[in-house]
Amino acid sequence: MTKTQKVDRSLALQLLGVILFLLGVVLLFLFPIGTVAGLILMIGAARLGYKKVKIWKCTQCSYFFERAD
């Protein structure tokens, strides 16, 4: 068994992230509350649809399961 990482991707969440990012860019021009909300949306949207999971992977059969550390 070896320690490695697996990437989980979701196309639907990535699309939602792009839409929220564009909404955040539009909100940047509304001063002052829109600027704060726009920045928060843009930062949150950058994390949607992509996640790295720590796993143990078997070198012989490629079976894997998540690890706690």
DRENTORKOL-3810 file (N, C-alpha, C; in nm, 4 decimals):
REM DRENTORKOL-3810
@n.u->0.0848; n.v->-0.1175; n.w->0.0000; ca.u->0.0000; ca.v->0.0000; ca.w->0.0000; c.u->0.0895; c.v->0.1240; c.w->0.0000
@n.u->0.0490; n.v->0.2219; n.w->-0.0780; ca.u->0.1242; ca.v->0.3466; ca.w->-0.0825; c.u->0.0297; c.v->0.4634; c.w->-0.0546
@n.u->0.0854; n.v->0.5671; n.w->0.0070; ca.u->0.0091; ca.v->0.6894; ca.w->0.0308; c.u->0.0102; c.v->0.7718; c.w->-0.0977
@n.u->-0.1066; n.v->0.8199; n.w->-0.1373; ca.u->-0.1164; ca.v->0.9046; ca.w->-0.2555; c.u->-0.2407; c.v->0.9911; c.w->-0.2446
@n.u->-0.2700; n.v->1.0655; n.w->-0.3493; ca.u->-0.3889; ca.v->1.1496; ca.w->-0.3525; c.u->-0.4693; c.v->1.1212; c.w->-0.4785
@n.u->-0.6002; n.v->1.1330; n.w->-0.4649; ca.u->-0.6916; ca.v->1.1153; ca.w->-0.5772; c.u->-0.7696; c.v->1.2452; c.w->-0.5932
@n.u->-0.7916; n.v->1.2861; n.w->-0.7158; ca.u->-0.8639; ca.v->1.4104; ca.w->-0.7435; c.u->-1.0080; c.v->1.3771; c.w->-0.7786
@n.u->-1.1023; n.v->1.4376; n.w->-0.7045; ca.u->-1.2447; ca.v->1.4257; ca.w->-0.7360; c.u->-1.2877; c.v->1.5516; c.w->-0.8088
@n.u->-1.3479; n.v->1.5341; n.w->-0.9258; ca.u->-1.3940; ca.v->1.6478; ca.w->-1.0060; c.u->-1.5427; c.v->1.6333; c.w->-1.0346
@n.u->-1.6111; n.v->1.7460; n.w->-1.0339; ca.u->-1.7522; ca.v->1.7480; ca.w->-1.0679; c.u->-1.7751; c.v->1.8585; c.w->-1.1702
@n.u->-1.8140; n.v->1.8210; n.w->-1.2905; ca.u->-1.8336; ca.v->1.9179; ca.w->-1.3975; c.u->-1.9474; c.v->2.0147; c.w->-1.3647
@n.u->-2.0538; n.v->1.9663; n.w->-1.3029; ca.u->-2.1666; ca.v->2.0525; ca.w->-1.2675; c.u->-2.1249; c.v->2.1579; c.w->-1.1657
@n.u->-2.0474; n.v->2.1180; n.w->-1.0644; ca.u->-2.0014; ca.v->2.2146; ca.w->-0.9649; c.u->-1.8993; c.v->2.3112; c.w->-1.0237
@n.u->-1.8186; n.v->2.2661; n.w->-1.1189; ca.u->-1.7249; ca.v->2.3564; ca.w->-1.1845; c.u->-1.8007; c.v->2.4620; c.w->-1.2652
@n.u->-1.9079; n.v->2.4229; n.w->-1.3321; ca.u->-1.9903; ca.v->2.5176; ca.w->-1.4061; c.u->-2.0556; c.v->2.6180; c.w->-1.3116
@n.u->-2.1063; n.v->2.5706; n.w->-1.1985; ca.u->-2.1628; ca.v->2.6600; ca.w->-1.0981; c.u->-2.0563; c.v->2.7562; c.w->-1.0463
@n.u->-1.9334; n.v->2.7071; n.w->-1.0293; ca.u->-1.8243; ca.v->2.7922; ca.w->-0.9856; c.u->-1.7930; c.v->2.9026; c.w->-1.0839
@n.u->-1.7970; n.v->2.8720; n.w->-1.2125; ca.u->-1.7731; ca.v->2.9738; ca.w->-1.3155; c.u->-1.8832; c.v->3.0800; c.w->-1.3123
@n.u->-2.0073; n.v->3.0364; n.w->-1.2972; ca.u->-2.1191; ca.v->3.1307; ca.w->-1.2921; c.u->-2.1081; c.v->3.2201; c.w->-1.1688
@n.u->-2.0769; n.v->3.1608; n.w->-1.0526; ca.u->-2.0606; ca.v->3.2410; ca.w->-0.9310; c.u->-1.9421; c.v->3.3358; c.w->-0.9415
@n.u->-1.8347; n.v->3.2927; n.w->-1.0066; ca.u->-1.7188; ca.v->3.3788; ca.w->-1.0245; c.u->-1.7552; c.v->3.5009; c.w->-1.1095
@n.u->-1.8284; n.v->3.4777; n.w->-1.2178; ca.u->-1.8706; ca.v->3.5891; ca.w->-1.3030; c.u->-1.9656; c.v->3.6830; c.w->-1.2287
@n.u->-2.0530; n.v->3.6284; n.w->-1.1464; ca.u->-2.1407; ca.v->3.7109; ca.w->-1.0636; c.u->-2.0589; c.v->3.7936; c.w->-0.9650
@n.u->-1.9538; n.v->3.7343; n.w->-0.9097; ca.u->-1.8645; ca.v->3.8070; ca.w->-0.8194; c.u->-1.7939; c.v->3.9210; c.w->-0.8893
@n.u->-1.7531; n.v->3.9012; n.w->-1.0140; ca.u->-1.6874; ca.v->4.0082; ca.w->-1.0908; c.u->-1.7850; c.v->4.1235; c.w->-1.1131
@n.u->-1.9103; n.v->4.0922; n.w->-1.1440; ca.u->-2.0110; ca.v->4.1968; ca.w->-1.1635; c.u->-2.0340; c.v->4.2729; c.w->-1.0331
@n.u->-2.0394; n.v->4.2009; n.w->-0.9204; ca.u->-2.0629; ca.v->4.2651; ca.w->-0.7908; c.u->-1.9465; c.v->4.3530; c.w->-0.7467
@n.u->-1.8286; n.v->4.3315; n.w->-0.8006; ca.u->-1.7134; ca.v->4.4138; ca.w->-0.7630; c.u->-1.7360; c.v->4.5615; c.w->-0.7921
@n.u->-1.8194; n.v->4.5921; n.w->-0.8891; ca.u->-1.8406; ca.v->4.7309; ca.w->-0.9289; c.u->-1.9460; c.v->4.8025; c.w->-0.8438
@n.u->-2.0137; n.v->4.7299; n.w->-0.7559; ca.u->-2.1113; ca.v->4.7907; ca.w->-0.6654; c.u->-2.0421; c.v->4.8212; c.w->-0.5333
@n.u->-2.0145; n.v->4.9459; n.w->-0.5092; ca.u->-1.9361; ca.v->4.9865; ca.w->-0.3925; c.u->-2.0280; c.v->5.0157; c.w->-0.2758
@n.u->-2.0000; n.v->4.9868; n.w->-0.1536; ca.u->-1.8946; ca.v->4.9099; ca.w->-0.0891; c.u->-1.9357; c.v->4.7664; c.w->-0.0588
@n.u->-2.0668; n.v->4.7413; n.w->-0.0408; ca.u->-2.1117; ca.v->4.6073; ca.w->-0.0023; c.u->-2.0888; c.v->4.5075; c.w->-0.1147
@n.u->-2.1101; n.v->4.5466; n.w->-0.2363; ca.u->-2.0925; ca.v->4.4571; ca.w->-0.3506; c.u->-1.9488; c.v->4.4130; c.w->-0.3676
@n.u->-1.8556; n.v->4.5014; n.w->-0.3311; ca.u->-1.7137; ca.v->4.4662; ca.w->-0.3432; c.u->-1.6787; c.v->4.3517; c.w->-0.2491
@n.u->-1.7238; n.v->4.3603; n.w->-0.1256; ca.u->-1.6957; ca.v->4.2547; ca.w->-0.0268; c.u->-1.7639; c.v->4.1245; c.w->-0.0674
@n.u->-1.8920; n.v->4.1331; n.w->-0.1057; ca.u->-1.9661; ca.v->4.0136; ca.w->-0.1469; c.u->-1.9051; c.v->3.9528; c.w->-0.2730
@n.u->-1.8616; n.v->4.0366; n.w->-0.3655; ca.u->-1.7994; ca.v->3.9875; ca.w->-0.4885; c.u->-1.6711; c.v->3.9126; c.w->-0.4620
@n.u->-1.5875; n.v->3.9658; n.w->-0.3730; ca.u->-1.4625; ca.v->3.8973; ca.w->-0.3384; c.u->-1.4892; c.v->3.7632; c.w->-0.2711
@n.u->-1.5858; n.v->3.7598; n.w->-0.1814; ca.u->-1.6194; ca.v->3.6337; ca.w->-0.1130; c.u->-1.6711; c.v->3.5302; c.w->-0.2132
@n.u->-1.7572; n.v->3.5730; n.w->-0.3058; ca.u->-1.8080; ca.v->3.4810; ca.w->-0.4083; c.u->-1.6957; c.v->3.4288; c.w->-0.4975
@n.u->-1.6034; n.v->3.5161; n.w->-0.5357; ca.u->-1.4944; ca.v->3.4745; ca.w->-0.6239; c.u->-1.4019; c.v->3.3748; c.w->-0.5554
@n.u->-1.3720; n.v->3.3968; n.w->-0.4286; ca.u->-1.2863; ca.v->3.3037; ca.w->-0.3546; c.u->-1.3563; c.v->3.1701; c.w->-0.3357
@n.u->-1.4837; n.v->3.1726; n.w->-0.2992; ca.u->-1.5602; ca.v->3.0492; ca.w->-0.2815; c.u->-1.5779; c.v->2.9722; c.w->-0.4116
@n.u->-1.5971; n.v->3.0439; n.w->-0.5214; ca.u->-1.6188; ca.v->2.9794; ca.w->-0.6510; c.u->-1.4930; c.v->2.9096; c.w->-0.7006
@n.u->-1.3775; n.v->2.9589; n.w->-0.6603; ca.u->-1.2524; ca.v->2.8978; ca.w->-0.7046; c.u->-1.2344; c.v->2.7571; c.w->-0.6479
@n.u->-1.3020; n.v->2.7244; n.w->-0.5390; ca.u->-1.2870; ca.v->2.5941; ca.w->-0.4741; c.u->-1.3929; c.v->2.4919; c.w->-0.5166
@n.u->-1.4941; n.v->2.5334; n.w->-0.5909; ca.u->-1.6032; ca.v->2.4424; ca.w->-0.6267; c.u->-1.5625; c.v->2.3424; c.w->-0.7345
@n.u->-1.6050; n.v->2.2185; n.w->-0.7176; ca.u->-1.5903; ca.v->2.1179; ca.w->-0.8212; c.u->-1.4565; c.v->2.0476; c.w->-0.8276
@n.u->-1.3663; n.v->2.0758; n.w->-0.7324; ca.u->-1.2330; ca.v->2.0157; ca.w->-0.7365; c.u->-1.1891; c.v->1.9880; c.w->-0.5941
@n.u->-1.1552; n.v->1.8606; n.w->-0.5661; ca.u->-1.1161; ca.v->1.8240; ca.w->-0.4313; c.u->-1.0103; c.v->1.7137; c.w->-0.4377
@n.u->-0.9048; n.v->1.7284; n.w->-0.3574; ca.u->-0.8035; ca.v->1.6239; ca.w->-0.3461; c.u->-0.8332; c.v->1.5418; c.w->-0.2214
@n.u->-0.8331; n.v->1.4094; n.w->-0.2381; ca.u->-0.8615; ca.v->1.3173; ca.w->-0.1290; c.u->-0.7375; c.v->1.2326; c.w->-0.1040
@n.u->-0.6957; n.v->1.2241; n.w->0.0213; ca.u->-0.5814; ca.v->1.1397; ca.w->0.0567; c.u->-0.6284; c.v->0.9944; c.w->0.0617
@n.u->-0.5531; n.v->0.9067; n.w->-0.0045; ca.u->-0.5924; ca.v->0.7662; ca.w->-0.0121; c.u->-0.4717; c.v->0.6742; c.w->0.0112
@n.u->-0.5037; n.v->0.5497; n.w->0.0431; ca.u->-0.4077; ca.v->0.4394; ca.w->0.0383; c.u->-0.4388; c.v->0.3635; c.w->-0.0895
@n.u->-0.3353; n.v->0.3339; n.w->-0.1711; ca.u->-0.3565; ca.v->0.2637; ca.w->-0.2974; c.u->-0.2694; c.v->0.1386; c.w->-0.3008
@n.u->-0.3307; n.v->0.0271; n.w->-0.3369; ca.u->-0.2586; ca.v->-0.0988; ca.w->-0.3491; c.u->-0.1742; c.v->-0.0954; c.w->-0.4763
@n.u->-0.0469; n.v->-0.1338; n.w->-0.4649; ca.u->0.0425; ca.v->-0.1310; ca.w->-0.5802; c.u->0.0167; c.v->-0.2464; c.w->-0.6766
@n.u->-0.0483; n.v->-0.3524; n.w->-0.6294; ca.u->-0.0703; ca.v->-0.4682; ca.w->-0.7152; c.u->-0.2034; c.v->-0.4637; c.w->-0.7903
@n.u->-0.3092; n.v->-0.4242; n.w->-0.7206; ca.u->-0.4419; ca.v->-0.4312; ca.w->-0.7846; c.u->-0.5068; c.v->-0.2944; c.w->-0.8054
@n.u->-0.4451; n.v->-0.1875; n.w->-0.7603; ca.u->-0.4938; ca.v->-0.0496; ca.w->-0.7743; c.u->-0.6202; c.v->-0.0206; c.w->-0.6943
@n.u->-0.6541; n.v->-0.1072; n.w->-0.5995; ca.u->-0.7653; ca.v->-0.0779; ca.w->-0.5094; c.u->-0.7237; c.v->0.0367; c.w->-0.4191
@n.u->-0.8182; n.v->0.1254; n.w->-0.3835; ca.u->-0.7845; ca.v->0.2350; ca.w->-0.2952; c.u->-0.8957; c.v->0.2603; c.w->-0.1959
@n.u->-0.8602; n.v->0.3207; n.w->-0.0817; ca.u->-0.9570; ca.v->0.3677; ca.w->0.0157; c.u->-0.9007; c.v->0.4898; c.w->0.0857
@n.u->-0.9907; n.v->0.5749; n.w->0.1378; ca.u->-0.9504; ca.v->0.6992; ca.w->0.1988; c.u->-0.8755; c.v->0.6742; c.w->0.3288
@n.u->-0.7792; n.v->0.7608; n.w->0.3560; ca.u->-0.7058; ca.v->0.7524; ca.w->0.4817; c.u->-0.7427; c.v->0.8693; c.w->0.5707
@n.u->-0.7250; n.v->0.8525; n.w->0.6998; ca.u->-0.7686; ca.v->0.9519; ca.w->0.7979; c.u->-0.6670; c.v->1.0621; c.w->0.8190
@n.u->-0.5403; n.v->1.0411; n.w->0.7924; ca.u->-0.4403; ca.v->1.1418; ca.w->0.8256; c.u->-0.4242; c.v->1.2463; c.w->0.7224
END
